[in-house]
């Protein structure tokens, strides 16, 4: 088991890539703290992790609220004694072209996708540095590398996450803490639920593999990066996009 007894926090863990990651980590022997904003989703994710034979606990957390993030991190450390891995997966989209985007749309996405990542990483950093070991994994996107029509706010947040990753890898690497990012392409998750079928088909056609990715395919990369097998990988961004950007 790659992650045996590692204490892992997964934000946005109740659905999509976050849920797949929580279950994958559980399967790899981790102790999983599932964080999300929907109690029913959290409970289902915890049950799925426990069905894999893992210890798992759920936490109702809004990553934009620093007090809630701090309380969750304190609770995880108090219960399990340490924090080995943070997966900053929580994210949202509120798409619109530049000329149509409202300040509310812009602010909401920046708050969750960028400020939330900052909150969670800062909340665990002291613990990881004191341990002399730890892994922070940030969810970027191919949109955060190449941009995308109608996603000014999302692209800015995911570009920003790459900046976080590069900076923190330099700051925390000497302390034994690795920081990396994963940049998924088009993945079949609820975040695509508002996209018309015609557009989804075009997305599939744009990928050399001619399909969307599966959440489990992103979770597999997170599990590798969280494990000791990736012990010399730091400050990198790994695209998992089926060749979309080739």
Secondary structure by P-SEA (a helix, b strand, c coil): ccccccbbbbcccccaaaaaaaaaaaaaccccccccccaaaaaaaaaaaaaacbbbbbbbcccccaaaaaaaaaaaaaacccccbbbcccccccccccccccaaaaaaaaacccaaaaaaaaaaaaaaaaaccbbbbbbbcccccccccccaaaaaaaaaaaaaaaaaaaacccccbbbbbbbbccccccccccccaaaaaaaaaaccccccccaaaaaaaaaaaaccccccccbbbbbccccccc
